[in-house]
């Protein structure tokens, strides 16, 4: 099956090109078709990427929700002929629909929990699509095993929960074949998405760590696709994450999303730290929104913990079987104080630590012996492995020891339930529990405390609610290492590794006065009831809409191979400089100003020998020999090196140290363009810089004639950035009365005289030419870094300010496709040199040997 919106790629592949210039009314086509077709591999040339400059005319939005598993239950029919399917009401993916716009169509893409024979897959796919709007991704058995039980459960899951593979027997070594299976599985998911997607109208919302490279596969095809990703597990600190051999591939893949969501600020902070340390990206916070600038795109960072489905919990509380089970449990535990734990059988849930804490509480507070009971519900394990088997054995052994030590006829301090428990039965346990204890050593969110609070509140009309009507109280003991902990300010937070303090917290929780319990319960219920799953979904989707609102206004390019692929998004007015158009304007002008930067513009940044080539010298001399041209190199380098390198260019103007020193030709003296020649401030600034240099490994000081620059490129990114901010404040304070400007740049802090910038130099050149009767009618200004943006900004405002006439041909050009105040770009230094060659070829030689030089 294949989306008709996608058949334009098939048209291109088969050579059925539409007639250019022919317009016709666009018809809304059915979303899905079942005609046979072939979709090329995602690794094909990115020229196949779908790019439309015009947004779709289809009004209704649609969201495609992609996750490892579909929100449906499947079971074989009794006659063994086919399958029967039903919604999984417990699935978060199904519940989040409540937070989406009512008229929004939702399509699900994911795998099934059952193995469907290949001969049945087509029929199952059609059935799920027709009845459930679900698109199943069928993974071959070998890929599934390596993808889920291999890379996901052996590498990502332990690592994201802070477990490092220290040895082959503890965590296991990195296996690249598992990574390849992970990539292959993500690719299969992408192909299923592509079959049904309408790239101009649809949103795509990807869920969890199983599909972290899926954004790259989809972005390769659809540059402007509106796409969000939410991680439901923790994201580890950079010290842990950077041990992953494919760390950069995953980070870059995630950054192909438009919005990345996390449960807590800690998880988001760790992700941002990884982006800073490994990719050199810095985030910005504007009006409450956090964003990462990534090749002209702003990738939003969303922090919003998920909630529970209030309607589902409340409907369960009204069920008769829940009431019956609650009454049965009250009789069973009559006269006892029940503490409750509900956890998956997992090495990170801390069940063993909870049992030890219970043991310690009974030992230290003997009054609870015979009275306090810990009911531990343990859901079946979803993973496998030696570590899990060891934990299970330890838990069973601990339970037996505690019951043997403190148990008596009619009383067992530990009631261990090791089987699946329905939500209805779980709610019955919540109703009778005085306290819920969550002692996970690491957990993405954990909604058990939320469910407990709502169940203790009850619903009007239910029997249990009537009994609790005067006692709406609950107590929580939660690990500080779980995602819901920051949201539960009334809970007693513990370090689960500290058995003694956890035991004391459990004792405090069940001993607390009822009035205090009630106040804490009310506080929690207000939060849980208002921050439910619908609130979470609505908030995330609104942020995704906001982040993607400029997608069809900007011009996008896909660049890079494999997981280095990314989309460069630029202003629609920003385009590649046409050499033909430039030469045409050049030939039609009489007074030209040509200004160019040096490093990164005509000289590659990576070059070891920084002296200009003979070709560059020759072309610059040709340009300078044309009396209509005024040519300047405007650089941050010192005047000594620039003067030496360009000694053969006698008529070339040079502006050194961003314009502090300036000369119009080799025959003229250097001018000082700063407002002051007093450099006494250096004696104040240099000791401050030395102080920070000594305490910041990898930093250095560059001393120029007119400026001091502190570099922290080789320092730790986080510490270097922090030190730079501190130094900036320090220098601004001690130099407040000095005629200098203190500025921070990319990995630098610079102190230089006031009124010195490349923008000031360019304005001075234009003004001087006009005063000599040579009103500029052609400007070419080209550079590659932040300091050159000053030139571009001045040129942009020069016409408005009257410095340049309205008829002036202006070409402000940056090197490389990146956000800039320039309107044009060239790809690299080689393209700049080729441009200089073209202009040199178009230049006129001097009219006579006796003609005066063009300097003024």
Secondary structure, 3 states (H helix, E strand, C coil): CECHHHHHHHHHHHCCCCCCCCCCCCCCCCCCECCCCCCCCCCCCHHHCECCCCCCCCCCCEEEEEEEECCEEEEECCCCCCEEEEECCCCHHHHHHHHCCCCCEEEEEEECCCCCCHHHHHHHHHHHHHHHCEEECCCCHHHHHHHHHHHHHHHHHHHHCCCCCCECCEECCCCHHHHHHHHHHHHHHHHHHHHHCCCCCEEEEEECHHHCCHHHHHHHHECCCEEEEECCCCCCCHHHHCCCCCHHHHHHHHCCCCEEEECCHHHHHHHHHHHHHHHCCCEEEECCEEEEEECCEEEEEEECCCCCCHHHHHHHHCCHHHHHHHHHHHHHCCCCEEEEEEEECCCCCCHHHHHHHHHHHHHHCHHHCCCEEEEEEEECCCCCCHHHHHHHHHHHHHHHHHHHHHCECCECCEEEECCCCCHHHHHHHHHHCCEEEECCCCECCCCHHHHHHHHHHCCCCCHHHHHHCCCCCCCEEEECCECCHHHCCCCEEECCCCHHHHHHHHHHHHHCCHHHHHHHHHHHHHHHHHCCHHHHHHHHHHHHHHHCCCCCCCEEEEECCHHHCEEEEECCCCEECCHHHHHHHHHCCCCEEEEECCECCCECCCCCCCCCCHHHHHHHHHHHHCCCEEEEEECCCCHHHHHHHCCCCCCCEEEEHHHCEEECCCCCCCEECCCCCCCCCHHHHHHHHHHHHHHCCCCEEEECCCEEEEECCCCCHHHHHHHHHHHHHHHHHHCCCCCEEEEEECCEEEEEECCCCHHHHHHHHHHHHHHCCCCCCEEEEEECCHHHHHHHHHHHHHHHHCCCCCCCEEEEEEECCCCCCCCEEECCHHHHHHHHHHHHHHCCCCCCCCCCCCCC
